[in-house]
Amino acid sequence: MTEGFGTTLPMSGISLAYLLHLLISVVLTVQILLDNKLPQSSIAWILTLFLFPYIGAALYLMAGVNWKKRKIVQQRPEELFGSYLKPALDHQQQYIAREYERLDNDVVKTLHMNLFSSNALITMHNEVQVFHEGESLFAAMFEDLRQARETIHLEYFLYRDDELGAKLLEILTERAVSGVDIKLLVDGFGSMFSLSPRGKKQLAQAGVKVRTFLNPRNIVGAWMINYSNHRKIAVIDGKIAYTGGMNIGKEYLDGGERFSCWRDTHLRMEGEVVGLLQSTFLADWINSGGKLRQVERFFSLPDEEEAEEEDPRHLPTQVICSGPDSTWNAIQHLYFNLIANADRRVLIQSPYFVPDDGVKTAMETAALSGIDVRLMMTGVPDKKIPFWAAHTYFHNLLEAGVKIYLFTSGFFHTKMIAVDDIIVTTGSCNMDARSFFLDYELNMVFFDDSLGKEFSLQFERDLEHCVELTKEDYRKTHVLKQLRNSVCRVFSPLL
């Protein structure tokens, strides 16, 4: 049949699909604008929506939704802190008020900010042992696990059932037979391919209760897979705790198949702070469908007078938690505050460097003000895209006077900031947008000059394995590499 002039042609399937793509993109663009994200983040998401039909929309729904308005988890650790530790929180504020004249002003400001942005209790009576490599860490931790009598709580982003995992399984099996209650929480995405169904079955048969944070095997977990639990926690009998940057995997001992070595930082702690790490684990366990009884028994802290009389240890410490649905981006605020308020020196270590504008500006401003600002990151990347994106931030930093070092002896996984040899923070949070806004992270903050000097000395030792990136080195970068790096940076808010 011949169609006459003016007859409406049937719309093709491709046209319908294109119109649907436009409709979805426009609706989500309105949502992005209403969320009032950072301009560069909004632009990156809008470009992704229109350049990648349907795929861009799926990515945004998985990774770009503002979860500060929509909770992912039922119970946040800071909410547990607030509900169970209200008297202790009041005590901490009284401590700050009483000690205000004696404490360094920058310490006071940091304590205040952490307290109000993350309900971060100031625990006073603590001991810490710092590990800078995996062999000594796992030797100490496994010995503590062998001594467990009541409970073992483990939480890891990545848990491999490799040689190290098999050794840990042997210890956990023996302890479970002895009646120790053992719980293991792993991240759904981080351990998706590292902890096999066979490995989970072996753990369960050994008597270990295993749960998955945002399990990708159910519809909710699969949809939220971009929001990882990046924390690393081990609590033994409620008396000893470990946290830091190391997961369970052979590469943390020897670098694995890809790297000649693995440089990382982890902590062993005793004292009041252990209860706070316990509470973080408990909150994450509950949010992963785990059941608990008598939760309040994990939240008892001694009164100040009792602590002064019975516990001579003195190491002011806070636990900072953050996540995509936290009220504040507490660790991002912490990093900005530390850099902006430094008086003499800022030492930064991170495997990745894709900062937000605030942190980058704070680094530039500090350097321009005469502060000695040093950044150390890996020079042997495990992920090329964030490594390339990081280089686009270096030009202005170098021009401002920031010294940049690339660790070349193996993979560099440490996350640490030390300021003026007084304040140190270390833990799971990288200096990048993913850790600041998308992942569930945990950092320790210490207020102690001797510990600050210890971390500063380790920074100096790490320099022996680094090459310094100079302004001249940056200027010699080939234009095609600069273009590649810049393209990666456009999408850095999505990494």
Buried (B, 14 or more C-beta within 10 A) or exposed (E): EEEEEEEEEEEEEEEEEEEEBEEBBEEBBEBBEEBEBBEBBBBBBBBBBBEBBEEBBEBBBBBBBBBBEEBBBEBBBBBBBEEBBEEBBEBBBEBBEEBEEEBBEBBBBBBBBBBBBBBBBBBBBBBBEBBBBBEEBBEBBBEBBEEBEEBBBBBBBBBBBBEBBEBBBEBBBBBBEEEBBBBBBBBBBBBBEBBEEEBBEBBEEBBBBBBBBBBBEEEEBBBBBBBBBBBBBBBBBBBBBBBBBBBBBBBBBBBBEEBEBBBBBBBBBBBBBBBBBBBBBBBBBBBBEBEEEEBEEBBEBBEBEEBEEEBEEEBBBBBBBBBBBBBBBBBBBBBBBBBBBBBEBBBBBBBBBBBBEBBBBBBBBBBEEEBBBBBBBBBBBBEEBBBBBBBBBBBBBBEBBBBBBBBEBBBBBBBBBBBBBBBBBBBBBBBBBBBBBBBBBBBBBBBBEEBBBBBBEBBEEBBEBBEEBEEEBBEEEEEEEBEBBEEBBBBBBBB
